[in-house]
Amino acid sequence: MKTLKKVKDIIPTPVKEFLLPIRCLISDKYSSELAFWKKRLEMDNGTFQNSFYRRLMLAMAEEPDETFLTNKIVADFGCGPRGSLVWARSALLRIGIDVIADRYADHFTSNIISHGMVYVKSTEKVIPVPSGFADVMFSINALDHVDLFSTMCKEILRVLKPGGDFIGSFNLEEPPAPCEPQKLNEQIIKEHLLDFLKIKSYRVTKRGPQNDLYGPFFEGHLSYKKGEKGFLWVRAKKPES
């Protein structure tokens, strides 16, 4: 294992980036995702911690509290198994959408059934939810995980009600990896998703330090140069017609 690590350390970064697409092709994305969450559960001592989602998702929405979700159907695309919508207690219905939601149910049963959420297994082509169903659709750094970016953007738009809000966080200029096959930038996101919505809030910044990646958003110190790694936070409304 140490020898392998040494070999990886001496490979130049351009070579690593060149080989990443090949690595992605031969890796099992879903198994890698599940392994990540198993490790996260160990770090959380057997119960997924999710209290931080409230602060994060309210900041993305630019809302002071969850009253804007009162009696609404709220969904989170690419939710993971941690209970990302536990905090949204004013909502009429909370839906977690994920391509391996069934594996989460099998491996993290006690956590999943305690979240007060409905978990829905999506495919890479369709979200099995009626059209115009969700009042609010969150997505936190999940759309770089999908195999078919444009297809899943269309599905998110389909599921969202006319007049509903999309509230998303995107990784920008992140090289492809086994679990994140998409390298996203502002233009790609605009072309496939945001051009079909009315922008209410648009913020982009470079990353904060490792222990506070979203710090610039909370501190209001936004700084970004095109082409560098960063984050995009956006809130946009689906047109009524």
Buried (B, 14 or more C-beta within 10 A) or exposed (E): EEEEEEEEEEEEEEEEEEEBEEEBEEBEBEEBBBEEBEEBBEEEEEEBEBEEBBEBBBBBBEBEEBEBBEEBBBBBBBBBBBBBBBBBEBBEBBBBBBBBBEBBBEBBEEBBEEBEBBBBBBEEEEBEBEEBBBBBBBBBBBBBBBEBBEBBBBBBBBBBBEEBBBBBBBBBBBBBBBBBBBBBBBEBBBEBBBEBBEEBEEBBBBBBEEEEEBEBBEEEEBEBEEEEEBBBBBBBBBEEE
